[in-house]
Amino acid sequence: MLSKAAGGRPAKPSFVSYVSPEEIHIKEPAGKEVNPYLLPGELLLCEASTVFKYVQEDGSNRGTYGKLVCTNFKVAFLGYESASDDNEPQFKNKVIGENDITLHCIDQIYGVYDEKKKSLYGQLKKYPEKLIIYSKDFRVFHFCLRCTKEEEVKRIVSGIVHHSQTPKLLKRLFLFSYASAAPNSPDAKNRTVMFDTFKDWHEELERTKGNVKYEVVSVNEGYRVSEKLPLYFVVPKPFLKSVTESILVHQGRGIPIWCWSCHNGAALLKMSPFPKEQDDSALQMPKLMDGIYKTIHAPPYEVLKMDDLSSSLPSLQDIQTAYTRFKQLFLIDNSAHFWDTDVKWFSLLESTNWLEIIRRCLKKAIEVVEQLERQTTNVLLIEENASDLCCVISSLVQVMMDSYCRTKFGFQSLIQKEWVIGGHSFLDRSNHLRKSDKEEAPVFLLFLDCVWQLVQQYPPAFEFTETYLTVLSDSLYIPIFSTFFFNSQHQKDTIMSGESHNAQSSPFRLLTVWDWSVQFEPKAQALLNNPLYAEKPKPDKSQRKTTRFKHHRQLSLPLTQTKSSPKRGFFREETDHLIKNILGKRISKLINSSEELHSNFREFYDSWHCKPVDFHGLLLPHIEGPEIKVWTQRYLRWIPEAQLLGGGTVAITAKFLDVMEEVQKLQKQMDEEHSQTAAEDADAVPTLRNSARLSSLFPFALLQRHSLKPVLPTSTWKDLEDEEDLAKRDDEFVDLSGAD
C-alpha cells in the first residue's frame, strides 16, 4: 500500500515481502487439520503451522507447506497436500515415516540467520528464519519458518534442540515409554538365537563341534562376579576347576573366552587384559595364572597365537574421526553443492581414511582366518573390555568361515552372541544419551560396512540383501527396540527389573529388532531376502553315518598339515609373554615376525583367489584398493543425482523377482490341481509395480526428481572455458584433517 505524504511525495512502502513467489501460495485445506500418528506412549510436545519444507534440488525454493511437530520420539513434518498413490513408496516403514526423524537419529541442527548457517544448541537468544536438520541416516531437511508465527517458531526450535541435543537419563528414553504403553503381544516365531540362556550356548558349542574342548559356565548367574560379562559364557574345560576363583578375584579379566570353533578344532577366543595399574591382587597374578595355564599344556589343544588389536588396528578415536569426515561427503544441502564436489570427489574420499579402515579390518580378519584354517592355530584376540574391535574381527571371521552366519537368522544370532550379549557399549558408542562425545565411535556401523563389502562381492553367498543391512543400520536409532540401546546385558536386566516393579499394568516387555513385522509388511520384508541366494544342498542320508562325528564344511582350500609344537600347550611355551600382557605391557612380537606374517597372509590370500569360489565354504574378500567401495545404498540413497533410473543391481533383481513370481504361480496351480491347499507364504516374492520406473537406489529412493544439471558439473564447464587440459591435470587432493 502506498500513501501520499505531505508535499505530495509518495511515502515508502509500508509492506516489504521477504517471501519468494513460490512461498506465497499456501495450500492449506480449509477446515482440515493434519495430526501426527502417535505410537503408544508417544506424546506431542510442540508444533508449528505454516512451515515450508524445501525440496532438496538445485537450491530452489520449491517445496510444500505443512506442520512441523516434535514428540518425545521424533520430529515429523506433516504436509498439507496428501501424496498421490502413484508415488507412494512400496517399502514403507510402519514406525518411521518418510518425513520423520527420531530424536536419536538427529545428528546436527543448524539455523540460518541472514543467509549464514550457525549450529544450534543450548539456550537460544535469537531464533532462525530457516532450520536445517542433518540426520544420522544421511537425510537433510530444510524448513523455512518465515511464514510461521513467532511464538510457534520459538517453541518448535527450542523443543527440537532441547529434546534431541540435551543430555538424558537412561530411564527417560522413549524405549521405556513405548514398552509400558504398547500392547503386550506375544513374540512372533523367530529363529534368532538370543544367547541369554545356558541352553543357547550349549547348542552353539554342539553346532560348531567345540563341546569337546570347551564348556559353558554359569559362575556369573545373578551377575555376582562381573557386570560386564554375560550370565553364561564358554571357557576351556581345564579352566573349570579354577575359573570361579580367578573370575571372582579379577572380574573376568585375563580369562580367555570362547567365540567360535573351526572345523579342524582350532578356536577363536577373546580376552580382556588386566589394567596397567598394579594392585595387591595383580602382583599375585603371575603365580595364579601360571598354575592355571599349566593345566592345559597338553593335547587336544592346539598352539595359541595372540593378537593385541589395540596395536594392529586403528583406535576408536581414529575410527570416529574418519567417519566424521566421511559423512560430510553425503550430507548435501543442495544439488549445486553436490556438483561442486564432483571433480575432487576421490581426493575427498581418500582423505577421510574410512575405506582404508574398512580394508584394514578385512585384512586383519583374513589373517586370523589363515591362522585358524591353514595353521590350525588357536587365536586369542586381546582388547580392553574385548567389546569393540574384538566384536568386529571375531564376527567377520565367522562370516567368512561359517556359512550359517551368512543366513539371515544365523547373522542375527551372530550379532546377538558377539555384540549384544558380548557387551558392546551401544549406548555409549552411539551416544544415545548425548552425555559425552569422547565415547562415541561407529564400531557397529564399521562392521556392517565390512559385511556389505562381502555381500557386494559375493551376492549368492548371503541369504540377506544390502537392503537388509541398510535397514539394520537405520534400526540403530529407533528407540522402540532394546537390541541397540544398552551397554551390557546387566544394564538391561537391571533397568528392566526396576521398571517392572514400578509398572502397575501387565508385565514389562521390550521389543527386539529381529521382529521385522514391527517395521515392515510381509511384501516389504521380502526385499530383505536375497532371491539369488545359493542355498546349501542337503546332505545325503546314506552318508550320514560316515560323517556323523566329523564336522564338514565344503572348503575352497585343502587343509595343510602343520608341524606340531614340541609343547602342544594351549598357551604354548610363551606363558611368560602372556603374563606380561596381562599385567598391561604390550607385546610387540609374539609368535611371528611381521615379514613372516605378511608372507603367510599373501600366500594364503593369493592361493584362495586362484580357486573357484564355494559359496558355502571359506569366503575371502578382495581387499585391493578398487575393490573396497562406497556403500551407495546407505550413503547416497537420498541424493537424486546419484541414482540410475532403471539401472543398477536392482534392475537384475527385479527380473529375477518376476521370474520367481511366475514360478510361484505355476507351483500354486500345480498344488491346486493335486487338491492341496497352498498356504500363504510370509516371505512371498514382492511384485515390483512398474519395474521400469525403479532407480538403482530402490527401495529407498523411488522416482525422485532429478536436477537439470549437465553431465559435466559447473566447475568442469568453467575449466573447459579456461581451455585447461583436464586429461593432463592431476586430481586435486583436499585434506579434511582440519574440517569440523
Secondary structure, DSSP 4 states (H G I P E B T S, - for coil): ---B-GGGPBPPPS----S-HHHH---PPTT--------TT--EEEEEEEEEEEP-STT---EEEEEEEEESSEEEEEESSPPPGGG--SS--SSS-TTEEEGGGEEEEEEEETTEEEE--SS-SS--SEEEEEETTS-EEEEE-TTS-HHHHHHHHHHHHHHHHS---GGGSHHHHHHHHS--PPPP--------SHHHHHHHHHHTT-TTTEEEE-TTGGGSS-SSS-SSEEEEGGGTTTHHHHHHHHTTTT--EEEEE-TTS-EEEEEPPPPSS--HHHHTHHHHHHHHHHTT-STT---EEEEEHHHHS--HHHHHHHHHHHHTTT--SSHHHHHHTSTTHHHHHHHH-HHHHHHHHHHHHHHHHHHHHTS--EEEEE-GGG-SHHHHHHHHHHHHH-GGGGSHHHHHHHHIIIIITTT--HHHHTTTT-S-STT---HHHHHHHHHHHHHHH-GGG-SB-HHHHHHHHHGGG-TTBSTTS-S-HHHHHHHHHHHHHH--SSPP--B-TT-GGGT--HHHHGGGB-TT--PPPPPPGGGTTTTTTS-----SS-----PPPSS--TTTT-HHHHHHHHTTPPPS-SSS-HHHHHHHHHHHHHHHHTS---TTS------SGGGS---HHHHSTT-GGG--BT-SHHHHHHHHHHHHHHHHHHHHHHHHHTT---PPPTTPPP--TTGGG-BTTTTTS-S-------SS-HHHHHHHHTT--TTTSPPPP---TT--
